[in-house]
Amino acid sequence: MHTHPRAAGAAGGEAKPTLAHIVRRHGASAATTERLSAVQRRALRAIARCRTAELGGHIAQCDTCGARQYRYHSCRNRHCPQCQTLAKERWLAARRAELLPLPYFHLVFTLPHELNALAQGNPRAIYGLLFAAVSQTLIEFGRNPRWLGGEIAASLLLHTWNQLLQQHLHVHCLMAGGALGEDGRLCHPRGGFLFPVQALSAVFRGKFLERLGALLLKGKLKLAGSTAALDKPGAQRRLLATLRAHDWVVYAKRTLAGPEAVLDYLGRYTTKTAISNHRLLGLDLQGNVRFSWRDRAHCNRRRIMRLPAGQFLERFLLHVLPPGLVRILHIGLLANRHKRQQLAQARAALAVPTPTPVPKESAQQLCLRVLAIDIERCPACRLGRLRTVAHLPATHAPYHARAP
C-alpha cells in the first residue's frame, strides 16, 4: 500500500532498494536488449509498474479523522516479489487439508550445469523433461515393494537459481513418509529410511537422458543465443556422453515431523521469486546493486555480492519462466485426477478424520493473520476505518520513458 500518488525510486546515496526500484532506474535499458524474450520484457514492465499510479487503484479515506491513502493495484506477475505473500498464504491454506500425519522427506534433484545453455534456449522442453524424470523416478521407487510398495504423496517445486542468481536447475520435492498400497493399507519406510540416493540418481539420470536423446533426434532443440538446432549426430552424441559421465546430484533427508513444520518449510519454496526484497541492500548512484547471499560451502555464512545493475537484472531475468509453465507439480496421491478419493483412502488407513473445509480468507483477513496488519484501520488516528471514496484509473505511461 502507498500513501503517495507515485512510488518513489531509490534516490540519493545508497538507500535500501526494492527490485521495483532497480527496474525503474535500470530496467528500460535492459528491456532494449535483443536477447530478451517477450515474457522477460513483460516481467520488467509489470515489476516497474507494480503498486504505482500506472496500474490504477483507489483512494481510501478515514471515516473518523478524514486522512487519505492512495492504494495502487499489484501487477500480480509471478516473478514480482511484492505480489507473492498473499499468493503463498492462499496456496498453503489449500494444502493444509492435504497433509497426512506422517513424517516428511525433502529431496532435491539437480541437473548438471552443462544443460544450462540448452535450458535457456528451450526452457519449456527442458523443464518439462526435468519434471517428468523426477516424478517417474519417485513413483517407480514408491511402487517398488523393496522400498514402499504403494502410491506416494509428493509435491515437486521447480527452482532455477542459486543464492547468487546464477543458473542452478533443480527440483525440490516434499514427500510423505508412507505410501498407499493396493490393499488399502499404508506402507511405511523401513527404519525411517526412504530411498537409496545413489540408485535414485542413476535412475533419474537415465530417464532424463532417454527423453533428451529423443528430443535431440527430432532436431528441435537449440542452444541459447543461437538459432541453429542441435541437429548434428556427432554433437548430440558428445553432449549425451558428457552428461552420462556425470554423477547426477540427488539429496534427501527427513524433515522435522509434524504437519505445521512441513507447511512452514513448503511455504518457503512455493511462490518464491529468484530474489526477495529483504536480500537487497543497496543501489548506489553509479548503478551498482548490493545484495546478501548465504555461502552454503562455509556454514551458510552471510556474504554480500556487488553487481552492476545491468548484470544483476540479466541474472534475474534468467529465471523468468515461459507463460503457462508450471513451477509446482503434485504427484501420486496428490495428483488432481483422483486426489480426493485417494487422500480419503489414505486417511482411512491412518484412522484420521477428514479435515473440516476452511472458508477462503479475504485479503483483509489474510493481512491480519499473516502480517498482523489491519488494512482497514486508519494509520493516522488508529481509530477510524478506511473507506473507498474514489477510484484511480490506470495511466499506462510508456515504459521507455522511465529510463534514467
N, C-alpha and C positions, 0 to 999 in steps of 0.2 A: 504494500500500500504506500502511496505517496501523498504528501501534503502540499506539493507544489505542482504547477501545471506541466513541468517538464523534468524528467530525471536528469540530475547533474552528472557530468562526467568526472573522472578523476583529474582534478585540476591542481596545478601548482605542486612543487616538491614531489614527494613520493607517497601520496595518500594511499591507504589500503583500498584497492580497486575491487570491482566485481568483473566477471567475464564480460558482462554487458558494457562496462566502461571501456575495456580493452577493445572490444569490437567496434564501439562507436568511434574511437580515436584512430584505429588502425585497420578496421575491417574493410573499409571501402577500397583501399589499395590492394588488399589480399583478394577481394572479390573480382578484380580485373585480371587475375592470373588465369591464363588459358587452361591450366591443368585442372582447375576446379570443375566439378560436375555441377549440374543444375541443383541437385539436392544440397550440396555443400553451400552454394550461394544462398539458397533459401534459408538454410540454418543460420548463416551470418545475418541475413536481413531480419529474421524473426528475433534473434537474440538482441540485436541492436534496438529493436522497437519494443521489446517486452516491457510492459508496465510504464509506457510513456504515452504522451498525448496522441502519438501517431496511430495507436490501436483503439483510441476512444476509451470511454469509461463513464463515470458519473460523479456528481458532486454530492457528498453526504453532509448534512447539517445537524448539529446537536439540537434536540428539542428543548434543552434547558438553557444553555448559555449562548447558542447561536453560532458557535465555532464551526468552520467548514473544513472539509477534507476533500482533496481530489484523489479519486481512486481509478486507476487505469487497468485495462484488461491485460491478462497474461497472454503470451504468444502460444503457449501450450505445445511448443516444439519439444520433442522428447530429448533433444540434446541441450536444452537450456536448463542450467542448474537452479534457476529461480522458480521453475514450474514443476519440480519433482516431489516436493514434500507431501502435498496433499494426494498426489497420484500414488505415491508409495503407501500412504496410510490406507487409501481405499483398496489397494491391491492386497495389503496384509489383512484387512478386515475380511475380504473374500476368501483368503487362505486359511483363516483360523478354524473354520468349520471342517477343513480337510485334514488337519493334523491328527495323527494317531498317537496314543500313549505308548510310544516306543522310543528307544534311543535312536539318534540320527547320526548319519555319517556324512562327512564333507569330502568330496572327491574333486580333483582338478585334472582335466585333460588338456595338454598343451601341444600346439603344433610347432614344428621346427621353424626357425627364422628364415630358412631357405624358401618358405612358402609365402613370405610377406609380400613380395612384388606381385606374385600371382593373385593373392587375395585383393590387393589394391586394384588390379585390373579386372577382377572377376569376383567381387565381394559376394554377390548373391549365390554364385555357384560354390565357392569355397566354404562359405559359412554354412550353406546347406549340406555339403559333404561332412563338415565337422559335426553338425547336429546328428546327422544320420549315423555316422560311425560311432559316436558316443552312445546314442540311445540303443542301437542294436547290440553293441558290446555289453552294456549293462543288462539289457533284457535277457540276452543269452546266458550270461553268468547267473542271473537271478533264477532262471528256469532250470539251470543245471542242478540236479539233486545232490551233487557233490558239495554245493555251496549253500543254496537256499531251497530250490525246488518249487518255486512258485512265481507269482506275478508281483513285481516290485512296485513301490510308490516313490517316484523321484521327480524333481524339478531341475531342469537344466537352464543355466543363465550364461549367455554369451558375453565375454569381455574381450576387447581388442587392444588394451593398453596396459602399460606398467606405470609405476609412480612418476616416471619422467616423461610420460605421454608418448613414449615410443611404442611402436607396434609390437604387441605381445599377444598372440591369438590363443585364447584358451576358453574353456567352458567350465564353470563351477557347477557342481551337482550336489544337491542336498537330498539324501535318500534315507527313507525309513529303514531301521534295522530289523526287517522282517518281510515276509512275502506270503501272499495268499495262495495256498495250494489248491489243486483241483478238487480235493475232498472237502474244501471249505475250512480247513484248519490253517492256522498261521504258522509258518515255518520261521524259526529264529536262527541267526548265525551262530556257529559253534564257538563258544568261548569268547564271545564279543568280537571275533574276527570276521570281517565281511568277505572280501575277495583278495587274492594274491595280486599285488601291484604289478609285478613283472609280467604275469600272464595277461592282466588287463592291458598293459602297454603293448604287448605283442599283437594281441587280437585287434585292438584299436588301430594300430598302425596298418595291419593287414587289410582291414575293412576300408579304411580311408584310401589307401593307395590303390586298391582294386577299383574303386569308383573313380578315383582321379585318373587312372590309366584309361578307363573307358571314355571319360570326357576328352582327354588328350587325343585319343584316336579320332574323335569327331572333328578335331582341328578348330574348336570354338573358343579356346582359352587364349588369352593374350597377357603379356606382362604389362605392368603399369608403365605409362609413358610411351607405349609402343602400340601401333596399330596392327602389327604383324602377329598372326596367330602362331602358336607353337605347333606347327604342322610338319616339322621335320622329324622323322622317326628317330634319328640319332640324338637330337636334342631332347626328345621325350624320354628316351632310354636313359640318357645321362642324368636327367632330373630325377627320375624314379629310382635309379641306382643310388644317387646321393641321399635321397630320403630314406631308402631301406637301410642304409649304413648307420643311420642314427638309432640310438636307444630313445624312443619317444617317452616323454616325461608324463607319468601319472602319479598323482599324490592322493593319499587317502588317510583320514584319521577320524576317530569318533568325536562328535561334538559334545558340548555339555548336554546332559539329559534334561528332559522337560520341554513341553511344548512352547512355553513363553521364551525360553532361551533360544530355541530353534527359530522362532519368529523374529527375534531381535537380530539374529545372525542373518537370516534370509533377507530382512529388510535392508541391510547394507548393500545388497547386490541387485535388488530388483530394478529400480528406476534410476540407478546411479549413472551419472554422466562421467566423461573422461576426467574432468577435474571439477571439484566443488569450490564455491566461492571462499570458503573458510581457509583453503590452502593458498589463496592468492595473497601475497604480502605487500607488493608494491608495483607501481608503474611510474617510472621517472620521466623527466622531460626529454630525455634522449630516446625514449621509446623502448626501454628495457623492462621486461616483466620478471619479477621475483616471486617464486612460489616454493612452498615446502614439499619435501618428499621423505618417505621412510626408506632407509637403507637396510633392506632385509638381509644383506650379507653381513651386516655388522649390528646385530641385535636390534633391528628396527630403529636405529638411531635417526633422529630427525635432522635432516640437512636442508640446505637452501640452494636452489638452482636459479641461475640468471640467464635469460634468453632475450634476444631482440624480439619485439612484438610480432614481427612478420614470421619469424621462425616458430615462435610459440603458437600462433594461430595455425601455421602449417601443420604442426604436430597435432593440435586439437582436431583439425578437420580430417585427419586420417581416420578418425573414429566416428564420423558421421555415416550412418547406415543408409542403404538404399530405401526408398519408401516401401512400406509394406513388409519389410523383412523383420521377422520376429526376433526378439532377444531372449525370450523365455519360452521353453517348451516343457510340457508336462507329459510324462510317460508312465506306462504301466497302469496301475490303479487310478492314477490322476489324469489319464488321457480323457479328453472331453467326451468321447463317444459313449463310454459305459461308466463314467466316473461315479455317478450317484449310486448305481446298483452295486458296483464293486466295493466302494467305500462302506456301504451298508453291510456287505458280507464280511469285510474285514473287522468292522466294529462288533458284529455278532460273534465272530471268532474270539475277539478280545473281551467280550461281555461288557461293553461300554455303550451307553445310550447315544443316540443321535443328538448332536448339539442343537439347541434352540436357535432358529434363524435370528440374526441380529438385523434390525432395521438399518437401512442405509443412512449414514450421517450426512447432514448438510455441511457446507463449508464452514459455517459459524461453529457448529458442534465440533468439527474436526480441529479447528484452530484452538478452541477452548480446551479440548482434551490433550492435544499433542503439544501445542505451543504455550498453553496457559494464557492465551490472549483472547479477550472478548472483543471481537472486531466490531461489535455494535455499540460498545461503550465509548463515550467521548473521552479522548486522551487529554483534553484541556481541563475540563471541570471534574471528570471522573464520576459524574452523577447522571448526566443525561444519556439518551440513546441517539445514535446517528441514524438519520432518515434520508433517503434519496430525495433530493429536491430538483435535480436537473441531470439530463443525460448529455454526455460529451461525444460528438461524432468523431470518427476516425479522421485524421488529417492526411495520412498516406504521403508524407514528404518523400521526395526522391532519395533513395539510399545513397547515391553517389554524392549528394550534397553534404553528407556528413564527413567527408574527408577532411583531415586537419589542415 
